[in-house]
Structures are given as structure tokens and as C-alpha cells.
Amino acid sequence: MDRFMNKVKGKIQKTMDQIERELTGGDSAVVPSGGPPIPLDLNNPATFFRYRKQRGVNLGSWFVLERWISEAPFREAKAPGQSDLDVAKGSNAKSILEQHWDTWITEPDWQFLAEKGVNTVRLPIGYYHLCGAERGVLERTHFEDHYDVFSGAWPRIVAALETAQRYGMGVLLDLHAAPGKQNHDSHGGTSKDPEFFHKSRHRDHTITVLLTLIRLLGNRYPHIVGIELLNEPAPPSDGDLKSWYSEAIRAISAVDPTIPLYLGECWQTENYAGWMKSIQPGVPNMLVLDHHLYRCFTGEDTQTPADDHAGRLRDPNNATPQLFGRVGSSMVIGEWSAALNPGSIKYDNDKEHRVFANAQYELYERTCAGFFFWTYKKGEGWDNGWSFRDVQRSEVLPSWIGGMRGRIPPDGSDAQRRDAAGHAATGQLINRQASHSGYWSTQSGNYNFARFGEGFFMGWNDSYAFFRSVPIGAPVPEIGFRAEWARRRSGDGYWEFEHGFNQGADAARHDYASNYC
């Protein structure tokens, strides 16, 4: 046993040395025995922003307006008065919108989000909000005559990016309103019928808009965690959407092969998860599935008590937890809330919202790569279902949603850190390796148990690289997109490496939480 222990310690030390070189400008990627990896730039801060677990909030109705959230900007809108275009066609549109943009989210709001542990915001924008930097985005669209109204949006979006960066927050840029409108809702930018899937020029123009967005941003903002290609698309068929997604992905990856691309899945999670997995090996960008979960709209939602909604989300045998367990490491919950239909409330409003909201939060923490509450605030009245500010003030959700919060530097002297981590990892690996090899040795098939060990080392050490990447007191970053991270670190899809990687990451998290939080 001592001989084996020394061998394991040597392997851990070797792996630590290699990862330390990566983080300080040495090797560009670890090359385990399974083959050459797809490179990850561990010297680039963007890598940590993009692959960490995203614990976020939507900044809804800041740029893409929704009347039920913010009533004031619609006060002079043209009928039916439900969309950005209706506001633009009304009186005093420029001054009304610019006042709203300047007051809806301000410094105290960013401070509030940071205090609650939010590490990323999802920022819904419309293509017309780019016109201040590139007027051509408006050509042959419903917004073509409204350049003066929207030209001031882009500098304010840039200011929002810079403020988020100052607070150490990531930003997911969400194309909420595309040319031609991709769904039937007024948050698609207009109150008109959608034309996106019926006219190819809208689909082509949307790709141009996305490429323009990437060109405008360049590489100046490492905290941009990704771009969502379309919000809640409503295609005539899956084939139509998948075909357009494929075209957009090819165009974007040719310009920027590093930016993660978020894909809405039309509430057909298993379908799109399988399709995304099938194309990911040929795509340099990380692909992320975006699922929106609400339980307040359908007839069944209305008839289901809040406690039952929560119970289904907590039941490991229920369809939703089972599904998230299968695909969650490549998925974020781009929108969710504590909102319930009044028909679901049976005895105590705050308590039932609390039970339901926490069932969601715990499920997403356990299974998904990230989540974004919809929405940060509402303009009028109190709402402990939809407003994150009110949800926090009524204690419907925990006051801190940022995961671990480091309180002690995980360093000490370099030698002490390495020795402590080496001993902890050694003990964990011995037990887990024995369990892994003991079970699979009894099963028919060909196995490479060394790959489990390599994955474990990588999961442990990469996790600690994430933990150490922010100041003490900030939300501690954790690897969120584990399946994709492990695939790129492994260099192949060998399941034993990923199995070991996940166990190493879990063990490192437990070790860090026990010793440094």
C-alpha cells in the first residue's frame, strides 16, 4: 500500500506541476494518454468566465421592453402599445427610451446583485439596439426609420458591459428580438406577426447582426460568457430551426471559434440536446442548451398546488430531474421564476413561493451548468414571484445564491498547499479508484482504469484552478460545463476519463468547502 501511495502522490505532483505551468504561461494544454485535446487557453481569463457555473439574473425590460414589467416607457406608445416598435412610433420616443435606459439599472442595482452572489447577468437586446454602432442593421427592417430613436442604445450597452466587468460579473448577450421577429410575443420587438422563418432575408440578416455584434465587441470583454442566437424561437418545424442554427454556427465559428453559443430548444430538451451533442465534435465553439422553466401558464399548472410543483422537482424519479440529470452539464436554465398561478396557492403565499423557488434552485444547483432568474425587477408594485429584488426581500430565495464563498486563501506557502492538496487527493483517489475498478472488473468489456485516475487528477486540479481565480469573498467559481470541459481536456470521448473527472471535481469541491469556506 505504501508503494502504491507513493506512486499516486508522484502522479498528483506531476499533474499539479503541469497545470501550474499552464496557468503561468507554460504548456497550452495537458495531453493525457487518450490523444491530443481540443485546446483550452488557461492563460485567458475568458476561459474561467465561460466555463464556470453561471448563477445569474436576467436584466429584463432594460433594452427590450415588456409592458407588464415596465409600464412607464409605453406612456406615449402607438397602439397596441406593447412593443419597442410601438414606443418608437409614438411621441417623444427618443427621450422616453433614453430616460428609461439611464434609470432602469443603476449602480445600486449592480451592488445589490453582487451582494447576493450573482456572478453573471443575461442581457436581452434587440438587433436595432446595435444601430448606434452599425446603422446597416436597420436596413429593410421595421426599424429602418427609427435610427434616431435607438442610436443611443449601443453606448449604454457598452457601459453596462463595463460596469459588469468592474463587478466581476459575466454577461450573456441574448438576441431577444431578431429581424423579422422569431416568435409571436411582443418581446420580439414588434406587435406584428413573426416573419423570421418565412422569409430567408430575415434569417440571413440575423446572422449578419450576430457577426456585427461579435465584430463590435472583439476580444475586449473576456467576461462575455456567450451569445444566445435567438430567444424562444417558434419555428414551423425543428428542421427549420436546426438548419438555421447550423448555418449561423458555421458563420460565427469562422469569425470567432471561441465564443460559446447558446441555443434555445423550444421546450424540446431531449430532442435538441441529442442534436447538439451530435454536432458539437465538429464545432470549435462550445454549444450550450438554453431551457426556460415556468409552472404558471398552462391549465395543468393552474390545477397543481405549489407543494406538488415543488415535490415533482425534488423527486429524483420525476421526469424533469431525470432529464436534467442526463443533459444538465451542457444546459442552462435561461429563464425561471418563483411565480405561481393563483390557482396553485392554497394556504400561504410567501411560504408556497419559497418552497417552489427553492425546489428549483436546488435542482439547478445540483444538475445544471447555470441558471438565470427572470427577472431582476418590476417597475410597479410588489411581486415575490417575478421580481428578484422582491424575492430576495421576502426571503423566498436564500440571501446568497453564489455557491461557495471563500473566506481563507487556499494557498499558504506553495509547498504547504501542494502537500495538503496531494494528501487529500491521494486519499480520495485510492477509495474511488478501488470502487471503480472493483465494479467494472466484474463486467464484460474492455476498460482502461488508468483513464479514471487521469480524469480524477484533472477534475481535482482544474477545480482548484477555478477556485483560486477570484479574490476571497467573491462567489467561488466552479466548473459548470463539466462534460464539455472534460471532453476538451481529455482529447477523446472516453467515458472513464469523464467519470473520474466528475468524481475529482466533486471531491475538490468538498475539500475546498470544508477547509476554506
N, C-alpha and C positions, 0 to 999 in steps of 0.2 A: 504493500500500500504506500509506504514512504517513497518508493521508487516512482510509482505512478503519480503521486502528489507532486514530486519534483518535476516530472515531465510536464504535467499540466501547468504548474507555475511558470515553467520556462516558456510554454506556448502562450500563456497570458501575457507575460512580459514582452515577448516578441511582437504580439499583436498590438499591445499598448504602444510600443516604440514606433510601430509602423503608422498607427493612427496619429500619434503625436507629430510625426514628420509631415503628414498630410495637412494637419491644422496649422502648421507653422511654415508651410511653403515647400515642403519636400515632395513626396510622391503625389501624383494626381489622383490615384485610386489604388485601393487594395486589390490584389489579384489573387483570389483564393484558387484552390486546385480545380474548381469546376470549369474554368475558362475565363476569357477576358471579360471584365464587367463593362456595362454601359457607364461612361464616366459621370461622376458627381463631383462638382467643384467644391470641395470642403474648405477652400480658402475664401469663398464668396459668401458674404452674409445672406444673400438672397436664398441660398440653399436651405438655411435654417428657417427662414421665414416661410418658405414654400412647402416644406415637408413636415413642419411641426403640426401638432393638433391645433386646429383653429377653433377657439372659443369666442364666438362673436355675436354681434348685434347688427341688424340692418338699419341703415340711416334712411328709412323710408320717407317719401314725400319731401325730400330736400330738393332734389332736382326734378325727378319725375313725380309729378303731383298726383295725389289721390285725395279727393274731396272729403271722404269720410275720416281721413287723418288730419288734414289741414284745410279748414274751411276758408280762411281769410283770403288766400290768393284768388279765389273764384268770385270775389265780390262784384267784379265788373265783367265777368266772362260772358262770351256769347253763348246762347242756348245751343246744346243742352247743358253746358256748363259743367262738364265732368272731366275734361282732359287738358293737357298742356296746350293743344291747338285751340281749344275753346278760349282759354285765357289769352293766348296770343292774338286772337281775333277780336277780343273785347277792348274796352277803353283802358288807357294808361297801363298797358300790359308790361312795358319795359320797367317802369318804376315799381309796379306791384311785385314783379318777379325778383328784381334785384333787392328790394327790401326783404323779401322772404328769404332769398339765398343768404343774405347777410345776418339774419337774425334767427333762423331755424336751428342751426347748430353753432354754438359759440364756445369759447374757451372753457367755461364751467361744465359744459356737456362732455367735452373730452376728458376733463378731470374726473367727472363722475364715472365715466366708462372705465377709466384706468383704475380707479379705486375699487371697482367691482371685479377686477381681474380680466376684463375683456382684452384679448390680445389681437383681435382683428375685427374690422368692420366690413360689411358688404355695402357697396355704394351703388345704388341703382342710377343709371344715367340713360338719356336718350341720345340717338345719333345726332340730333340737332344741337345738342349741347357742345359739340365739338366745333361748331361753325366759327367761333371766335378765333380759332387757330387754323382752320381749313374751311373756307367758305364753300368749297365744292361739295361738301357732304349734303348740302341742301338742294342741289340741282335735281330737277324733275321729281321733287317730292312735295308733299302737302305743306312743308315748312319753307318753301323756296322764297316766299315773300316776307319772311319774318326774321331775317338776319339781324336786324337792329334789336329785336326783342331778346334774342338768345345769345348774341355775341359776347355778352358779359359773363356767360356761364363758365366758359373754359378757364379763365384765370382763377375763378373761385374753386373750381375742381382741383386745379394745381395747388392752390392754397390749402385745400383740405388734405391732399396727399402729403404736403409738407408738415402740416400740423400732426397728422397721424404718425409720421416718421419721428417727429420730436417726442412723441409719447411712446415710441417703441411698438406701435400697433401696425399690423399688416392691413392691407386694403385689397379686397376682392372687387374688381371693377365688373359690374354687371350690366350688360346691354339689355336694359329693361324694355326699351322701346326701339324697335328696328324699323328701317324703311319699309313702308307698306303695312306695318303692324302684323305681328306674328300670332296674335290671339284676339279674342273677342272683347277683352277688357279695356276700359278707358286708360288703364296704366300702360297700355301700349302706345300712348302718345296722342291718340285722336279718339273721337267718338264715332268714327266711321267704321265700316265693315273691314275686316282684315283682308289684305291682298297679297301678303308675303308669299304664300305658297301657290298663288295663282298667276303671278307674273314674275318671270325669271329675272327681269331687270331689278326687282327689289332684292332678290336673293344675291344677285351679283353685286349690287350696290352695298349690301350689308357686309360682304367680305371686304370690299374697298374701305368701308368705315372701320372695320376691325383692324385692317392693316394700317390705316391712318392713325388709329389710336396707339398702336404699337410704335409707329414711327415717331409720333409726338412725344411719347414717354421715353423712348430709347432705353438706355441702361441706367438712367439717373436715379431710379427709385427701387432699390433692392427689396423694399418692404411690400411691393405689389406682389401678392401671393398668387394671382392668376387673373384670367379674364373669362367671364361667363359669356358664351357666344350668343345665347338667346335666353330670355326669361320666359318660362312657362309656354313654350311653343305649342300650338294646337294644329298639327299637320293633318291633311286628309288621310295620310297613311304613314306607318312607320318608315316605309321605304323612302317616302319623300323627304322626311327629316334626316334619316341616316345618310341619304345621298348628299344632301346639302352639308351635313356635318363633315362628311368625308372630304368634300371639296374645300370647305373652309379650313379644315385641319391641314390639308396639304399646302394651301396657300400660306397659312400662318407659319407652319414649321419651316418653310423655305426661307422665311424672313427672320424668324426668331425661334430656334429649335429648343429653347429653354423654358419659355413662359408656360406654366400649367394652364390647361384649357378645361373649363368647367362646362358640363353638358347637362341640360335639363332633360328629364326622362319621361315626361308626360304621364307620370304615375304608373309607369310600366317598368318597375325597377328591375325585376329579374331579366326581362327582355333586353333592356338597354345595357345592363351590367354584363350580360353574356356577349353582346355585340362589342361593347367597348373592350372587353378582355381579349376578344379575338383580333382586334386591330391594333391594340397597344404595342405589341412587339415590333411593328413596322413604323411606329410613330416616335420621333425623338422626344416630343413634349410629353409630360405627364398628363394623362387624361383623368378627370375627376367627375364622378356622377353626382348630380345635384337632385336631391329628393325633397319635396315640400310636404310636411305632415300637419294636417289640421283635422280636428274632430268636432266641427261645429256647423257643418254646412248641409249634410245630407239628411234625409228622413231618418235613417238609422242612427245617425249621430244624435238627433233630437230626442229619440226614444231611449237612448242609452244613458244611464246615470253616470255621473262623474267618476264614482268609485269603480264602476265597471270598466270605463275607459282606461283608468289607471291600472286596474288589475290585469287587463289584457296586455298592456305594455310591460308589466312586471313578470308575467307568466312566461318562463323560458320556453314553454311548448307552444306558445301562441305564434301565429303566422308572422306577425311583424318582428318580434325579437329573433325568430328563426331566420327570417330573410336578412335582417341587419347583421346577424352573426356570420352569414355567408358572404355578404358583399360590402360590409361596413368599412373595411380598411381602405376601400377605394371610393368612398362616398362621403359627402357632407349633407347635413340637413340644412339646406339653404334658407328655409323659412319654417318656423314653428312658433307657437304661442301658447299662452295659458288660457286662451279663450275657449269658452264652452257655450253651447246653445242654452238659453234659459230653461229649455225642457230637460236638460241634464242636471240642473241644480235642484237638489232635493231637501237639503237641511241647513247648510252653512256656506254662504258664498265664498268667503275667503278660504275656509278650510278645504272646500272641494277643489277650488282652483289650485291650492297649494299641493294637494295630493296628486292631482293630474299633472301639474307642471313638473313636480319632482320626479314622477314616474318617467316622464320624457327625458328630463335632464340626466337621470341616472342611466337610462338606456343608451343615450347618445354618448355619454362619457365612456361607457363600457364597450360599445361596439363600433362607433363611427370615427372617421378621421376629423370631424369637426361639425360645428352647428352654429347657426346664426338666428337669433331670436328676431321675430317680426312683431313690432318694430320698436325703435328707440323711444318715441314719444308720440303723443297726440296733442293737437292744438287746443282742444276744448274738453273740459270735463275730466272726470276721474275714470280710469279704465285699467283694472288689475288683470285683464285678460290679454290686451294687445299692447299696452304701453310698458316697455321695460322699466322706465322710471317708476311708474306706479306699482308694477310688480315687485320691484325692489323695496319700495317704501311700505308696502303692505306685507312684506316678508313672505310673498308667495314663492320666491326662489331664494336660495342661500345668498347672503350678502356678498360672498366671494365665489365667483364661478370660474376662476382661473386655474383650477387644478392645484398642484403643489405650489407652495410659496416658500422658497428657500430662506433660511434665517442664519445659517452658518456656512461660510465659504467651504466648498468641498475640496480644499487644497491642502492647507498646512504646508509643510515642505514637500517638494516634489517626491522625494524618496518616501516620505510617510504616506502620501496619497497613493502612490503606486503599491506600496506594501499592503496597505489596508484594502485597497480595491482588489489586489491579487488574491489575498486570503479569502475575501468574501466571494469572489467569482469562483475560486477553486472549490470551495465547499458546495456552492450551488451546483456547479457543473458535475461534480462526482455523482451526486444523487440523481440529477436529471439524466445524465448520460447512461447511468446504470439502468434507470427506469426505461429509457428509450430503447436501448439495445436489448434489454431483457425481454421487452414485449415483442419487438419486431423480429427477434431471433426465432421466435416460435411461429412466425407467419411465413408462408411461402413467398418467394420473390427475391430479388437482388437488392441489397442495401449497401450503403456506404456510410457507416456510422461516424466516420471522421467528419463528414459534412455537417452533421448535427453539432459537433463540437465547434467547428469553424463558425457556424451560424450563431451559436451561443456567444462566442467571444465577440463577434461583430455586433450583435444586439446589445450586449453589455456596454462595450466601449463606445459605440456610436451614441447610445442613450446618454452616457456621461458627457460626451462632446456637446450634445444639445443642452443638458442641464447647466453646463458651465458657460453657455454662450450669452447670458444676460446678467445684469447686476443683481446682487442679493436684494430680495424684497419684491422684485418683479415677478409676474407669473412665470413659472419654470417651464421652458419649452420641452415638449415631449415629441418623439417621432409619432406623427399621426398617420401618415400614409405608409404604413409598415410594409404592405405587400409590394408596393412599387419601389420603396427604398431597398428592401431585401433583394428584389429582382435585379436592381441596378448594382448593388454591392456584390451580388453573387456571381453575376455573369452568365447565369443559366437559370432555368426554372426548377432546379432540383428541389423536391419538396422537403428533404431532410434539412437542408440549409435553412429554409424559411421556418420550419418547425423549431429548430434550435434558436434561430434569430428571435422569434417571438418570445420564447422562454427566457432568453438572455435579457431582452428588453424588459420583460416583466420583473425579472429578478433585480435588475439595476434600479428600476423604479422603486421597488420595495426597499432596497438598500438605501437609496437616496432619501426617501421619505422617512425612514427610521433614524437616519443619522444626521440629516442636515435640515430638516423642516420642523 
